[in-house]
């Protein structure tokens, strides 16, 4: 008699997962050094230099582990339907093993344990390799279905219904280039499965996106890319049922997460800062945007085009008044108005040396409707050079062309900024708010 396990082993999705495991095992036979090289190639590490990294505290460790594992699973090509349970299994393994890892033995005189970020990321990659290796063992093969998302495997022997094996069509894409500056200081994050990654029981299907434009180095932007999703998730878990659709609750959650990230990064005494624009889309189709600095977010629909962000420019009347009340000054230098003649935004995460520059975000909430089609987030390297009307028209034209891949659309917008003489790092995220096939040509105003 055939069992469910027998049927599952004939499931095309499970076979694809086995192929991924075999490929991972083959590619990682050289052990830790190969893992380190894999990290460097895929950009998972901040740097390969110990002079440009930071120490991770015990409070920050889980966020860095989750971010590193998720990045590894995606860059290695793990099938989507197996990523979540692998993530949670790998995280538990790393958290257990790291307590006894010799490379992280700490000085007993230190008040709290600290981990070098680069070493931590390499350690995570090595532990993930070990987990994937154990899953290729013959004794473990029959248990592989335990790592699949619920309901994705075939259960009837000989009747696989997986079709072409294509995953769900992508609903977001991103592009980023260093452009003219010597270093790439922009960072971004696209977490389509944010609620499931951080196990938000009340909002398992919510989505999170963020663009972070670093300055004086990329460390602050790298830090918030990993830490801010975790900090926000911790706040969202505290929501009483009566508050889940209350915009004030989400405003407070974002504000707390931003301020905690700023405070924790400030303790490192690293001279670096970053703007931030973050979007959260909940299961009940509410859009929440929080930001500091001058990265922006554009919401576009059939008849609407709404810039959600009012940049925190030092010369703005309200921002200038706040800066001066905090003891700072707004000075025109190097062609721009700057706080104390240094920074051209009034708010950021990091920049602990500039007391008048704060991390308290502004916030907007928008109930999404069927009339809303997509959201574009980007750093100022995009917005300062590409008109919003051009962005809107380009996205609609590309979405209407079945030959244009979703991944190519942000690349076209980034190239448009470059062609229009943008001198900055450029980052762009495109988020679809409905299936692509449901987005028709834009209606005339």
Secondary structure, 3 states (H helix, E strand, C coil): CCCHHHHHHCCHHHHHHHHHHHHHHHHCCCCHHHHHHHHHHHCCCCCCCHHHCCEEEHHHHHHHHHHHHHHHHHHCCCCHHHHHHHHHHHHHHHHHHHHHCHHHCCCCCCCCCEEEHHHHHHHHHHHHHHHHHHHCCHHHHCCHHHHCCCCCCCCCCCCCCCCCCCCCCCCEEEEEECCCCCCCCEEEEEECCHHHHCCCHHHCCCEEEEEEEEECCCHHHHHHHHHHHHHHHHHHCCCCHHHCCCHHHHHHHHHHHHHHHHHHHHCCCCCCEECEEEEEECCCCEEEEEEECCCEEEEEECCCEEECCCCCCCCCHHHHHHHHHCCCCEEEECCEEEECCCECCCECEECCCCCCCECCCEEEEEECCCCEEEEEEECHHHHCCCCHHHHHHHHHHHHHCCCCCHHHHHHHHHHHHHHCCCCCCEEEEEEECCCHHHCCCCCCC
